């Protein structure tokens, strides 16, 4: 079994705190990619894990955070 550990992602669940410009700036500044994650960023990782391409990936927790705090 594999898992995905998403970073700060612009979803309904995070909307209340990400609407503050300071919060978005903090998250953007803390990520190597310089932005808040989008749902499609996480979906791509999940799609990979659900595909045959990940057939040799086992027992992993894949962080999808845009390089948070690198």
mmCIF file as Biopython writes it, N, C-alpha, C and O atoms, coordinates in Angstrom:
data_model
#
loop_
_atom_site.group_PDB
_atom_site.id
_atom_site.type_symbol
_atom_site.label_atom_id
_atom_site.label_alt_id
_atom_site.label_comp_id
_atom_site.label_asym_id
_atom_site.label_entity_id
_atom_site.label_seq_id
_atom_site.pdbx_PDB_ins_code
_atom_site.Cartn_x
_atom_site.Cartn_y
_atom_site.Cartn_z
_atom_site.occupancy
_atom_site.B_iso_or_equiv
_atom_site.auth_seq_id
_atom_site.auth_asym_id
_atom_site.pdbx_PDB_model_num
ATOM 1   N N  . UNK A ? 1  ? 0.841   -1.174 0.000   1.0 0.0 1  A 1 
ATOM 2   C CA . UNK A ? 1  ? 0.000   0.000  0.000   1.0 0.0 1  A 1 
ATOM 3   C C  . UNK A ? 1  ? 0.886   1.238  0.000   1.0 0.0 1  A 1 
ATOM 4   O O  . UNK A ? 1  ? 1.924   1.272  0.661   1.0 0.0 1  A 1 
ATOM 5   N N  . UNK A ? 2  ? 0.472   2.238  -0.737  1.0 0.0 2  A 1 
ATOM 6   C CA . UNK A ? 2  ? 1.173   3.516  -0.812  1.0 0.0 2  A 1 
ATOM 7   C C  . UNK A ? 2  ? 0.251   4.617  -0.306  1.0 0.0 2  A 1 
ATOM 8   O O  . UNK A ? 2  ? -0.961  4.431  -0.207  1.0 0.0 2  A 1 
ATOM 9   N N  . UNK A ? 3  ? 0.839   5.759  0.009   1.0 0.0 3  A 1 
ATOM 10  C CA . UNK A ? 3  ? 0.058   6.897  0.490   1.0 0.0 3  A 1 
ATOM 11  C C  . UNK A ? 3  ? 0.624   8.179  -0.109  1.0 0.0 3  A 1 
ATOM 12  O O  . UNK A ? 3  ? 1.780   8.233  -0.528  1.0 0.0 3  A 1 
ATOM 13  N N  . UNK A ? 4  ? -0.220  9.209  -0.139  1.0 0.0 4  A 1 
ATOM 14  C CA . UNK A ? 4  ? 0.196   10.527 -0.595  1.0 0.0 4  A 1 
ATOM 15  C C  . UNK A ? 4  ? 0.043   11.489 0.577   1.0 0.0 4  A 1 
ATOM 16  O O  . UNK A ? 4  ? -0.998  11.519 1.233   1.0 0.0 4  A 1 
ATOM 17  N N  . UNK A ? 5  ? 1.086   12.274 0.834   1.0 0.0 5  A 1 
ATOM 18  C CA . UNK A ? 5  ? 1.066   13.290 1.884   1.0 0.0 5  A 1 
ATOM 19  C C  . UNK A ? 5  ? 1.092   14.660 1.202   1.0 0.0 5  A 1 
ATOM 20  O O  . UNK A ? 5  ? 2.162   15.167 0.865   1.0 0.0 5  A 1 
ATOM 21  N N  . UNK A ? 6  ? -0.076  15.253 1.002   1.0 0.0 6  A 1 
ATOM 22  C CA . UNK A ? 6  ? -0.113  16.542 0.297   1.0 0.0 6  A 1 
ATOM 23  C C  . UNK A ? 6  ? 0.336   17.694 1.193   1.0 0.0 6  A 1 
ATOM 24  O O  . UNK A ? 6  ? 0.130   17.680 2.407   1.0 0.0 6  A 1 
ATOM 25  N N  . UNK A ? 7  ? 0.944   18.675 0.572   1.0 0.0 7  A 1 
ATOM 26  C CA . UNK A ? 7  ? 1.264   19.912 1.264   1.0 0.0 7  A 1 
ATOM 27  C C  . UNK A ? 7  ? 0.050   20.825 1.246   1.0 0.0 7  A 1 
ATOM 28  O O  . UNK A ? 7  ? -1.066  20.379 0.978   1.0 0.0 7  A 1 
ATOM 29  N N  . UNK A ? 8  ? 0.264   22.090 1.529   1.0 0.0 8  A 1 
ATOM 30  C CA . UNK A ? 8  ? -0.829  23.074 1.527   1.0 0.0 8  A 1 
ATOM 31  C C  . UNK A ? 8  ? -1.420  23.160 0.122   1.0 0.0 8  A 1 
ATOM 32  O O  . UNK A ? 8  ? -0.738  23.526 -0.835  1.0 0.0 8  A 1 
ATOM 33  N N  . UNK A ? 9  ? -2.695  22.816 0.020   1.0 0.0 9  A 1 
ATOM 34  C CA . UNK A ? 9  ? -3.371  22.739 -1.269  1.0 0.0 9  A 1 
ATOM 35  C C  . UNK A ? 9  ? -4.617  23.603 -1.236  1.0 0.0 9  A 1 
ATOM 36  O O  . UNK A ? 9  ? -5.355  23.598 -0.251  1.0 0.0 9  A 1 
ATOM 37  N N  . UNK A ? 10 ? -4.851  24.336 -2.296  1.0 0.0 10 A 1 
ATOM 38  C CA . UNK A ? 10 ? -5.981  25.264 -2.392  1.0 0.0 10 A 1 
ATOM 39  C C  . UNK A ? 10 ? -7.281  24.480 -2.634  1.0 0.0 10 A 1 
ATOM 40  O O  . UNK A ? 10 ? -7.724  24.314 -3.770  1.0 0.0 10 A 1 
ATOM 41  N N  . UNK A ? 11 ? -7.869  24.010 -1.540  1.0 0.0 11 A 1 
ATOM 42  C CA . UNK A ? 11 ? -9.123  23.268 -1.588  1.0 0.0 11 A 1 
ATOM 43  C C  . UNK A ? 11 ? -10.132 23.928 -0.658  1.0 0.0 11 A 1 
ATOM 44  O O  . UNK A ? 11 ? -9.793  24.846 0.088   1.0 0.0 11 A 1 
ATOM 45  N N  . UNK A ? 12 ? -11.361 23.460 -0.707  1.0 0.0 12 A 1 
ATOM 46  C CA . UNK A ? 12 ? -12.397 23.989 0.191   1.0 0.0 12 A 1 
ATOM 47  C C  . UNK A ? 12 ? -11.990 23.831 1.651   1.0 0.0 12 A 1 
ATOM 48  O O  . UNK A ? 12 ? -12.286 24.697 2.474   1.0 0.0 12 A 1 
ATOM 49  N N  . UNK A ? 13 ? -11.320 22.744 1.975   1.0 0.0 13 A 1 
ATOM 50  C CA . UNK A ? 13 ? -10.919 22.485 3.349   1.0 0.0 13 A 1 
ATOM 51  C C  . UNK A ? 13 ? -9.953  23.555 3.874   1.0 0.0 13 A 1 
ATOM 52  O O  . UNK A ? 13 ? -9.966  23.875 5.063   1.0 0.0 13 A 1 
ATOM 53  N N  . UNK A ? 14 ? -9.125  24.100 2.996   1.0 0.0 14 A 1 
ATOM 54  C CA . UNK A ? 14 ? -8.128  25.091 3.394   1.0 0.0 14 A 1 
ATOM 55  C C  . UNK A ? 14 ? -8.511  26.521 3.033   1.0 0.0 14 A 1 
ATOM 56  O O  . UNK A ? 14 ? -7.742  27.450 3.277   1.0 0.0 14 A 1 
ATOM 57  N N  . UNK A ? 15 ? -9.685  26.701 2.460   1.0 0.0 15 A 1 
ATOM 58  C CA . UNK A ? 15 ? -10.085 28.021 1.954   1.0 0.0 15 A 1 
ATOM 59  C C  . UNK A ? 15 ? -10.108 29.087 3.039   1.0 0.0 15 A 1 
ATOM 60  O O  . UNK A ? 15 ? -9.746  30.234 2.779   1.0 0.0 15 A 1 
ATOM 61  N N  . UNK A ? 16 ? -10.523 28.733 4.244   1.0 0.0 16 A 1 
ATOM 62  C CA . UNK A ? 16 ? -10.671 29.752 5.283   1.0 0.0 16 A 1 
ATOM 63  C C  . UNK A ? 16 ? -9.343  30.403 5.652   1.0 0.0 16 A 1 
ATOM 64  O O  . UNK A ? 16 ? -9.299  31.613 5.877   1.0 0.0 16 A 1 
ATOM 65  N N  . UNK A ? 17 ? -8.276  29.643 5.719   1.0 0.0 17 A 1 
ATOM 66  C CA . UNK A ? 17 ? -7.002  30.252 6.102   1.0 0.0 17 A 1 
ATOM 67  C C  . UNK A ? 17 ? -6.171  30.674 4.905   1.0 0.0 17 A 1 
ATOM 68  O O  . UNK A ? 17 ? -5.346  31.579 5.028   1.0 0.0 17 A 1 
ATOM 69  N N  . UNK A ? 18 ? -6.363  30.042 3.740   1.0 0.0 18 A 1 
ATOM 70  C CA . UNK A ? 18 ? -5.590  30.442 2.559   1.0 0.0 18 A 1 
ATOM 71  C C  . UNK A ? 18 ? -6.123  31.704 1.900   1.0 0.0 18 A 1 
ATOM 72  O O  . UNK A ? 18 ? -5.472  32.259 1.014   1.0 0.0 18 A 1 
ATOM 73  N N  . UNK A ? 19 ? -7.307  32.171 2.322   1.0 0.0 19 A 1 
ATOM 74  C CA . UNK A ? 19 ? -7.821  33.410 1.729   1.0 0.0 19 A 1 
ATOM 75  C C  . UNK A ? 19 ? -7.042  34.631 2.212   1.0 0.0 19 A 1 
ATOM 76  O O  . UNK A ? 19 ? -7.078  35.685 1.578   1.0 0.0 19 A 1 
ATOM 77  N N  . UNK A ? 20 ? -6.344  34.489 3.329   1.0 0.0 20 A 1 
ATOM 78  C CA . UNK A ? 20 ? -5.527  35.595 3.843   1.0 0.0 20 A 1 
ATOM 79  C C  . UNK A ? 20 ? -4.263  35.725 2.990   1.0 0.0 20 A 1 
ATOM 80  O O  . UNK A ? 20 ? -3.522  34.754 2.843   1.0 0.0 20 A 1 
ATOM 81  N N  . UNK A ? 21 ? -4.007  36.901 2.431   1.0 0.0 21 A 1 
ATOM 82  C CA . UNK A ? 21 ? -2.804  37.080 1.596   1.0 0.0 21 A 1 
ATOM 83  C C  . UNK A ? 21 ? -1.518  36.692 2.324   1.0 0.0 21 A 1 
ATOM 84  O O  . UNK A ? 21 ? -0.589  36.167 1.709   1.0 0.0 21 A 1 
ATOM 85  N N  . UNK A ? 22 ? -1.462  36.951 3.634   1.0 0.0 22 A 1 
ATOM 86  C CA . UNK A ? 22 ? -0.257  36.612 4.386   1.0 0.0 22 A 1 
ATOM 87  C C  . UNK A ? 22 ? -0.030  35.104 4.417   1.0 0.0 22 A 1 
ATOM 88  O O  . UNK A ? 22 ? 1.110   34.646 4.345   1.0 0.0 22 A 1 
ATOM 89  N N  . UNK A ? 23 ? -1.101  34.337 4.522   1.0 0.0 23 A 1 
ATOM 90  C CA . UNK A ? 23 ? -0.983  32.879 4.554   1.0 0.0 23 A 1 
ATOM 91  C C  . UNK A ? 23 ? -0.486  32.362 3.208   1.0 0.0 23 A 1 
ATOM 92  O O  . UNK A ? 23 ? 0.394   31.502 3.157   1.0 0.0 23 A 1 
ATOM 93  N N  . UNK A ? 24 ? -1.045  32.880 2.129   1.0 0.0 24 A 1 
ATOM 94  C CA . UNK A ? 24 ? -0.612  32.451 0.792   1.0 0.0 24 A 1 
ATOM 95  C C  . UNK A ? 24 ? 0.862   32.802 0.572   1.0 0.0 24 A 1 
ATOM 96  O O  . UNK A ? 24 ? 1.618   32.012 0.007   1.0 0.0 24 A 1 
ATOM 97  N N  . UNK A ? 25 ? 1.259   33.988 1.021   1.0 0.0 25 A 1 
ATOM 98  C CA . UNK A ? 25 ? 2.653   34.408 0.871   1.0 0.0 25 A 1 
ATOM 99  C C  . UNK A ? 25 ? 3.582   33.504 1.681   1.0 0.0 25 A 1 
ATOM 100 O O  . UNK A ? 25 ? 4.664   33.144 1.217   1.0 0.0 25 A 1 
ATOM 101 N N  . UNK A ? 26 ? 3.160   33.141 2.886   1.0 0.0 26 A 1 
ATOM 102 C CA . UNK A ? 26 ? 3.973   32.271 3.728   1.0 0.0 26 A 1 
ATOM 103 C C  . UNK A ? 26 ? 4.151   30.908 3.077   1.0 0.0 26 A 1 
ATOM 104 O O  . UNK A ? 26 ? 5.268   30.399 2.982   1.0 0.0 26 A 1 
ATOM 105 N N  . UNK A ? 27 ? 3.043   30.318 2.628   1.0 0.0 27 A 1 
ATOM 106 C CA . UNK A ? 27 ? 3.123   29.005 1.978   1.0 0.0 27 A 1 
ATOM 107 C C  . UNK A ? 27 ? 3.975   29.092 0.713   1.0 0.0 27 A 1 
ATOM 108 O O  . UNK A ? 27 ? 4.837   28.243 0.486   1.0 0.0 27 A 1 
ATOM 109 N N  . UNK A ? 28 ? 3.740   30.099 -0.096  1.0 0.0 28 A 1 
ATOM 110 C CA . UNK A ? 28 ? 4.509   30.253 -1.336  1.0 0.0 28 A 1 
ATOM 111 C C  . UNK A ? 28 ? 5.996   30.409 -1.048  1.0 0.0 28 A 1 
ATOM 112 O O  . UNK A ? 28 ? 6.835   29.870 -1.771  1.0 0.0 28 A 1 
ATOM 113 N N  . UNK A ? 29 ? 6.320   31.144 0.004   1.0 0.0 29 A 1 
ATOM 114 C CA . UNK A ? 29 ? 7.715   31.341 0.375   1.0 0.0 29 A 1 
ATOM 115 C C  . UNK A ? 29 ? 8.368   30.103 0.956   1.0 0.0 29 A 1 
ATOM 116 O O  . UNK A ? 29 ? 9.590   29.959 0.908   1.0 0.0 29 A 1 
ATOM 117 N N  . UNK A ? 30 ? 7.557   29.207 1.505   1.0 0.0 30 A 1 
ATOM 118 C CA . UNK A ? 30 ? 8.076   27.978 2.118   1.0 0.0 30 A 1 
ATOM 119 C C  . UNK A ? 30 ? 8.209   26.820 1.139   1.0 0.0 30 A 1 
ATOM 120 O O  . UNK A ? 30 ? 8.731   25.767 1.508   1.0 0.0 30 A 1 
ATOM 121 N N  . UNK A ? 31 ? 7.749   26.985 -0.100  1.0 0.0 31 A 1 
ATOM 122 C CA . UNK A ? 31 ? 7.822   25.893 -1.065  1.0 0.0 31 A 1 
ATOM 123 C C  . UNK A ? 31 ? 8.853   26.188 -2.148  1.0 0.0 31 A 1 
ATOM 124 O O  . UNK A ? 31 ? 9.010   27.331 -2.576  1.0 0.0 31 A 1 
ATOM 125 N N  . UNK A ? 32 ? 9.545   25.157 -2.578  1.0 0.0 32 A 1 
ATOM 126 C CA . UNK A ? 32 ? 10.549  25.304 -3.633  1.0 0.0 32 A 1 
ATOM 127 C C  . UNK A ? 32 ? 9.920   25.769 -4.945  1.0 0.0 32 A 1 
ATOM 128 O O  . UNK A ? 32 ? 10.559  26.469 -5.731  1.0 0.0 32 A 1 
ATOM 129 N N  . UNK A ? 33 ? 8.667   25.380 -5.179  1.0 0.0 33 A 1 
ATOM 130 C CA . UNK A ? 33 ? 7.995   25.780 -6.417  1.0 0.0 33 A 1 
ATOM 131 C C  . UNK A ? 33 ? 7.362   27.157 -6.311  1.0 0.0 33 A 1 
ATOM 132 O O  . UNK A ? 33 ? 6.869   27.685 -7.307  1.0 0.0 33 A 1 
ATOM 133 N N  . UNK A ? 34 ? 7.366   27.755 -5.110  1.0 0.0 34 A 1 
ATOM 134 C CA . UNK A ? 34 ? 6.938   29.132 -4.941  1.0 0.0 34 A 1 
ATOM 135 C C  . UNK A ? 34 ? 5.462   29.407 -5.079  1.0 0.0 34 A 1 
ATOM 136 O O  . UNK A ? 34 ? 5.069   30.504 -5.478  1.0 0.0 34 A 1 
ATOM 137 N N  . UNK A ? 35 ? 4.627   28.420 -4.752  1.0 0.0 35 A 1 
ATOM 138 C CA . UNK A ? 35 ? 3.176   28.634 -4.850  1.0 0.0 35 A 1 
ATOM 139 C C  . UNK A ? 35 ? 2.433   27.640 -3.981  1.0 0.0 35 A 1 
ATOM 140 O O  . UNK A ? 35 ? 2.989   26.642 -3.521  1.0 0.0 35 A 1 
ATOM 141 N N  . UNK A ? 36 ? 1.158   27.940 -3.769  1.0 0.0 36 A 1 
ATOM 142 C CA . UNK A ? 36 ? 0.253   27.019 -3.076  1.0 0.0 36 A 1 
ATOM 143 C C  . UNK A ? 36 ? -0.106  25.913 -4.059  1.0 0.0 36 A 1 
ATOM 144 O O  . UNK A ? 36 ? -0.254  26.169 -5.253  1.0 0.0 36 A 1 
ATOM 145 N N  . UNK A ? 37 ? -0.247  24.695 -3.569  1.0 0.0 37 A 1 
ATOM 146 C CA . UNK A ? 37 ? -0.611  23.572 -4.428  1.0 0.0 37 A 1 
ATOM 147 C C  . UNK A ? 37 ? -2.038  23.677 -4.939  1.0 0.0 37 A 1 
ATOM 148 O O  . UNK A ? 37 ? -2.899  24.295 -4.313  1.0 0.0 37 A 1 
ATOM 149 N N  . UNK A ? 38 ? -2.265  23.065 -6.080  1.0 0.0 38 A 1 
ATOM 150 C CA . UNK A ? 38 ? -3.609  22.973 -6.675  1.0 0.0 38 A 1 
ATOM 151 C C  . UNK A ? 38 ? -4.063  21.516 -6.597  1.0 0.0 38 A 1 
ATOM 152 O O  . UNK A ? 38 ? -3.234  20.607 -6.571  1.0 0.0 38 A 1 
ATOM 153 N N  . UNK A ? 39 ? -5.371  21.296 -6.559  1.0 0.0 39 A 1 
ATOM 154 C CA . UNK A ? 39 ? -5.862  19.920 -6.516  1.0 0.0 39 A 1 
ATOM 155 C C  . UNK A ? 39 ? -5.283  19.031 -7.624  1.0 0.0 39 A 1 
ATOM 156 O O  . UNK A ? 39 ? -5.032  17.848 -7.396  1.0 0.0 39 A 1 
ATOM 157 N N  . UNK A ? 40 ? -5.073  19.584 -8.802  1.0 0.0 40 A 1 
ATOM 158 C CA . UNK A ? 40 ? -4.506  18.784 -9.898  1.0 0.0 40 A 1 
ATOM 159 C C  . UNK A ? 40 ? -3.068  18.350 -9.620  1.0 0.0 40 A 1 
ATOM 160 O O  . UNK A ? 40 ? -2.616  17.330 -10.139 1.0 0.0 40 A 1 
ATOM 161 N N  . UNK A ? 41 ? -2.346  19.124 -8.800  1.0 0.0 41 A 1 
ATOM 162 C CA . UNK A ? 41 ? -0.990  18.713 -8.419  1.0 0.0 41 A 1 
ATOM 163 C C  . UNK A ? 41 ? -1.028  17.400 -7.641  1.0 0.0 41 A 1 
ATOM 164 O O  . UNK A ? 41 ? -0.201  16.515 -7.860  1.0 0.0 41 A 1 
ATOM 165 N N  . UNK A ? 42 ? -1.979  17.285 -6.746  1.0 0.0 42 A 1 
ATOM 166 C CA . UNK A ? 42 ? -2.121  16.072 -5.935  1.0 0.0 42 A 1 
ATOM 167 C C  . UNK A ? 42 ? -2.726  14.952 -6.776  1.0 0.0 42 A 1 
ATOM 168 O O  . UNK A ? 42 ? -2.328  13.793 -6.660  1.0 0.0 42 A 1 
ATOM 169 N N  . UNK A ? 43 ? -3.681  15.302 -7.616  1.0 0.0 43 A 1 
ATOM 170 C CA . UNK A ? 43 ? -4.338  14.301 -8.465  1.0 0.0 43 A 1 
ATOM 171 C C  . UNK A ? 43 ? -3.339  13.595 -9.377  1.0 0.0 43 A 1 
ATOM 172 O O  . UNK A ? 43 ? -3.473  12.399 -9.636  1.0 0.0 43 A 1 
ATOM 173 N N  . UNK A ? 44 ? -2.350  14.321 -9.859  1.0 0.0 44 A 1 
ATOM 174 C CA . UNK A ? 44 ? -1.342  13.707 -10.719 1.0 0.0 44 A 1 
ATOM 175 C C  . UNK A ? 44 ? -0.550  12.626 -10.007 1.0 0.0 44 A 1 
ATOM 176 O O  . UNK A ? 44 ? -0.243  11.585 -10.588 1.0 0.0 44 A 1 
ATOM 177 N N  . UNK A ? 45 ? -0.222  12.873 -8.751  1.0 0.0 45 A 1 
ATOM 178 C CA . UNK A ? 45 ? 0.515   11.882 -7.960  1.0 0.0 45 A 1 
ATOM 179 C C  . UNK A ? 45 ? -0.366  10.665 -7.698  1.0 0.0 45 A 1 
ATOM 180 O O  . UNK A ? 45 ? 0.086   9.526  -7.810  1.0 0.0 45 A 1 
ATOM 181 N N  . UNK A ? 46 ? -1.624  10.914 -7.351  1.0 0.0 46 A 1 
ATOM 182 C CA . UNK A ? 46 ? -2.564  9.815  -7.102  1.0 0.0 46 A 1 
ATOM 183 C C  . UNK A ? 46 ? -2.775  9.004  -8.377  1.0 0.0 46 A 1 
ATOM 184 O O  . UNK A ? 46 ? -2.813  7.774  -8.335  1.0 0.0 46 A 1 
ATOM 185 N N  . UNK A ? 47 ? -2.911  9.692  -9.510  1.0 0.0 47 A 1 
ATOM 186 C CA . UNK A ? 47 ? -3.092  8.990  -10.785 1.0 0.0 47 A 1 
ATOM 187 C C  . UNK A ? 47 ? -1.880  8.114  -11.098 1.0 0.0 47 A 1 
ATOM 188 O O  . UNK A ? 47 ? -2.029  6.992  -11.582 1.0 0.0 47 A 1 
ATOM 189 N N  . UNK A ? 48 ? -0.697  8.623  -10.825 1.0 0.0 48 A 1 
ATOM 190 C CA . UNK A ? 48 ? 0.503   7.817  -11.032 1.0 0.0 48 A 1 
ATOM 191 C C  . UNK A ? 48 ? 0.472   6.559  -10.167 1.0 0.0 48 A 1 
ATOM 192 O O  . UNK A ? 48 ? 0.741   5.459  -10.649 1.0 0.0 48 A 1 
ATOM 193 N N  . UNK A ? 49 ? 0.140   6.728  -8.883  1.0 0.0 49 A 1 
ATOM 194 C CA . UNK A ? 49 ? 0.118   5.567  -7.985  1.0 0.0 49 A 1 
ATOM 195 C C  . UNK A ? 49 ? -0.964  4.557  -8.370  1.0 0.0 49 A 1 
ATOM 196 O O  . UNK A ? 49 ? -0.833  3.367  -8.083  1.0 0.0 49 A 1 
ATOM 197 N N  . UNK A ? 50 ? -2.022  5.024  -9.011  1.0 0.0 50 A 1 
ATOM 198 C CA . UNK A ? 50 ? -3.099  4.128  -9.429  1.0 0.0 50 A 1 
ATOM 199 C C  . UNK A ? 50 ? -2.821  3.486  -10.795 1.0 0.0 50 A 1 
ATOM 200 O O  . UNK A ? 50 ? -3.567  2.613  -11.241 1.0 0.0 50 A 1 
ATOM 201 N N  . UNK A ? 51 ? -1.761  3.919  -11.440 1.0 0.0 51 A 1 
ATOM 202 C CA . UNK A ? 51 ? -1.465  3.415  -12.783 1.0 0.0 51 A 1 
ATOM 203 C C  . UNK A ? 51 ? -0.471  2.255  -12.737 1.0 0.0 51 A 1 
ATOM 204 O O  . UNK A ? 51 ? 0.197   2.042  -11.724 1.0 0.0 51 A 1 
ATOM 205 N N  . UNK A ? 52 ? -0.378  1.514  -13.830 1.0 0.0 52 A 1 
ATOM 206 C CA . UNK A ? 52 ? 0.605   0.440  -13.912 1.0 0.0 52 A 1 
ATOM 207 C C  . UNK A ? 52 ? 2.048   0.955  -13.820 1.0 0.0 52 A 1 
ATOM 208 O O  . UNK A ? 52 ? 2.951   0.192  -13.476 1.0 0.0 52 A 1 
ATOM 209 N N  . UNK A ? 53 ? 2.275   2.241  -14.125 1.0 0.0 53 A 1 
ATOM 210 C CA . UNK A ? 53 ? 3.620   2.806  -14.060 1.0 0.0 53 A 1 
ATOM 211 C C  . UNK A ? 53 ? 4.212   2.752  -12.652 1.0 0.0 53 A 1 
ATOM 212 O O  . UNK A ? 53 ? 5.431   2.795  -12.487 1.0 0.0 53 A 1 
ATOM 213 N N  . UNK A ? 54 ? 3.358   2.660  -11.648 1.0 0.0 54 A 1 
ATOM 214 C CA . UNK A ? 54 ? 3.853   2.618  -10.269 1.0 0.0 54 A 1 
ATOM 215 C C  . UNK A ? 54 ? 3.941   1.191  -9.738  1.0 0.0 54 A 1 
ATOM 216 O O  . UNK A ? 54 ? 4.033   0.973  -8.530  1.0 0.0 54 A 1 
ATOM 217 N N  . UNK A ? 55 ? 3.912   0.239  -10.636 1.0 0.0 55 A 1 
ATOM 218 C CA . UNK A ? 55 ? 3.875   -1.164 -10.238 1.0 0.0 55 A 1 
ATOM 219 C C  . UNK A ? 55 ? 4.996   -1.624 -9.319  1.0 0.0 55 A 1 
ATOM 220 O O  . UNK A ? 55 ? 4.827   -2.604 -8.594  1.0 0.0 55 A 1 
ATOM 221 N N  . UNK A ? 56 ? 6.134   -0.944 -9.330  1.0 0.0 56 A 1 
ATOM 222 C CA . UNK A ? 56 ? 7.262   -1.347 -8.506  1.0 0.0 56 A 1 
ATOM 223 C C  . UNK A ? 56 ? 7.424   -0.444 -7.285  1.0 0.0 56 A 1 
ATOM 224 O O  . UNK A ? 56 ? 8.398   -0.566 -6.542  1.0 0.0 56 A 1 
ATOM 225 N N  . UNK A ? 57 ? 6.471   0.458  -7.081  1.0 0.0 57 A 1 
ATOM 226 C CA . UNK A ? 57 ? 6.468   1.348  -5.917  1.0 0.0 57 A 1 
ATOM 227 C C  . UNK A ? 57 ? 5.599   0.692  -4.854  1.0 0.0 57 A 1 
ATOM 228 O O  . UNK A ? 57 ? 4.401   0.496  -5.060  1.0 0.0 57 A 1 
ATOM 229 N N  . UNK A ? 58 ? 6.196   0.355  -3.726  1.0 0.0 58 A 1 
ATOM 230 C CA . UNK A ? 58 ? 5.486   -0.388 -2.691  1.0 0.0 58 A 1 
ATOM 231 C C  . UNK A ? 58 ? 5.819   0.164  -1.308  1.0 0.0 58 A 1 
ATOM 232 O O  . UNK A ? 58 ? 6.983   0.401  -0.985  1.0 0.0 58 A 1 
ATOM 233 N N  . UNK A ? 59 ? 4.779   0.364  -0.498  1.0 0.0 59 A 1 
ATOM 234 C CA . UNK A ? 59 ? 4.965   0.772  0.889   1.0 0.0 59 A 1 
ATOM 235 C C  . UNK A ? 59 ? 5.548   2.162  1.056   1.0 0.0 59 A 1 
ATOM 236 O O  . UNK A ? 59 ? 6.302   2.406  1.998   1.0 0.0 59 A 1 
ATOM 237 N N  . UNK A ? 60 ? 5.215   3.069  0.168   1.0 0.0 60 A 1 
ATOM 238 C CA . UNK A ? 60 ? 5.796   4.406  0.205   1.0 0.0 60 A 1 
ATOM 239 C C  . UNK A ? 60 ? 4.762   5.468  0.576   1.0 0.0 60 A 1 
ATOM 240 O O  . UNK A ? 60 ? 3.581   5.356  0.245   1.0 0.0 60 A 1 
ATOM 241 N N  . UNK A ? 61 ? 5.232   6.489  1.262   1.0 0.0 61 A 1 
ATOM 242 C CA . UNK A ? 61 ? 4.443   7.689  1.514   1.0 0.0 61 A 1 
ATOM 243 C C  . UNK A ? 61 ? 5.099   8.780  0.674   1.0 0.0 61 A 1 
ATOM 244 O O  . UNK A ? 61 ? 6.205   9.227  0.977   1.0 0.0 61 A 1 
ATOM 245 N N  . UNK A ? 62 ? 4.423   9.197  -0.365  1.0 0.0 62 A 1 
ATOM 246 C CA . UNK A ? 62 ? 4.983   10.179 -1.296  1.0 0.0 62 A 1 
ATOM 247 C C  . UNK A ? 62 ? 4.500   11.567 -0.904  1.0 0.0 62 A 1 
ATOM 248 O O  . UNK A ? 62 ? 3.301   11.845 -0.901  1.0 0.0 62 A 1 
ATOM 249 N N  . UNK A ? 63 ? 5.450   12.433 -0.572  1.0 0.0 63 A 1 
ATOM 250 C CA . UNK A ? 63 ? 5.121   13.808 -0.230  1.0 0.0 63 A 1 
ATOM 251 C C  . UNK A ? 63 ? 4.927   14.599 -1.517  1.0 0.0 63 A 1 
ATOM 252 O O  . UNK A ? 63 ? 5.802   14.636 -2.381  1.0 0.0 63 A 1 
ATOM 253 N N  . UNK A ? 64 ? 3.764   15.230 -1.623  1.0 0.0 64 A 1 
ATOM 254 C CA . UNK A ? 64 ? 3.442   16.080 -2.775  1.0 0.0 64 A 1 
ATOM 255 C C  . UNK A ? 64 ? 3.202   17.483 -2.235  1.0 0.0 64 A 1 
ATOM 256 O O  . UNK A ? 64 ? 2.062   17.926 -2.089  1.0 0.0 64 A 1 
ATOM 257 N N  . UNK A ? 65 ? 4.297   18.169 -1.942  1.0 0.0 65 A 1 
ATOM 258 C CA . UNK A ? 65 ? 4.183   19.459 -1.261  1.0 0.0 65 A 1 
ATOM 259 C C  . UNK A ? 65 ? 4.838   20.605 -2.033  1.0 0.0 65 A 1 
ATOM 260 O O  . UNK A ? 65 ? 4.914   21.723 -1.522  1.0 0.0 65 A 1 
ATOM 261 N N  . UNK A ? 66 ? 5.304   20.352 -3.233  1.0 0.0 66 A 1 
ATOM 262 C CA . UNK A ? 66 ? 5.984   21.400 -3.971  1.0 0.0 66 A 1 
ATOM 263 C C  . UNK A ? 66 ? 7.345   21.753 -3.391  1.0 0.0 66 A 1 
ATOM 264 O O  . UNK A ? 66 ? 7.899   22.814 -3.679  1.0 0.0 66 A 1 
ATOM 265 N N  . UNK A ? 67 ? 7.879   20.852 -2.569  1.0 0.0 67 A 1 
ATOM 266 C CA . UNK A ? 67 ? 9.179   21.095 -1.955  1.0 0.0 67 A 1 
ATOM 267 C C  . UNK A ? 67 ? 9.082   21.975 -0.718  1.0 0.0 67 A 1 
ATOM 268 O O  . UNK A ? 67 ? 9.927   22.843 -0.499  1.0 0.0 67 A 1 
ATOM 269 N N  . UNK A ? 68 ? 8.055   21.752 0.085   1.0 0.0 68 A 1 
ATOM 270 C CA . UNK A ? 68 ? 7.860   22.578 1.277   1.0 0.0 68 A 1 
ATOM 271 C C  . UNK A ? 68 ? 9.043   22.448 2.225   1.0 0.0 68 A 1 
ATOM 272 O O  . UNK A ? 68 ? 9.436   21.348 2.615   1.0 0.0 68 A 1 
ATOM 273 N N  . UNK A ? 69 ? 9.593   23.584 2.581   1.0 0.0 69 A 1 
ATOM 274 C CA . UNK A ? 69 ? 10.699  23.722 3.535   1.0 0.0 69 A 1 
ATOM 275 C C  . UNK A ? 69 ? 11.980  23.014 3.095   1.0 0.0 69 A 1 
ATOM 276 O O  . UNK A ? 69 ? 12.737  22.519 3.931   1.0 0.0 69 A 1 
ATOM 277 N N  . UNK A ? 70 ? 12.218  22.966 1.801   1.0 0.0 70 A 1 
ATOM 278 C CA . UNK A ? 70 ? 13.495  22.394 1.322   1.0 0.0 70 A 1 
ATOM 279 C C  . UNK A ? 70 ? 14.622  23.356 1.575   1.0 0.0 70 A 1 
ATOM 280 O O  . UNK A ? 70 ? 15.771  23.061 1.245   1.0 0.0 70 A 1 
#
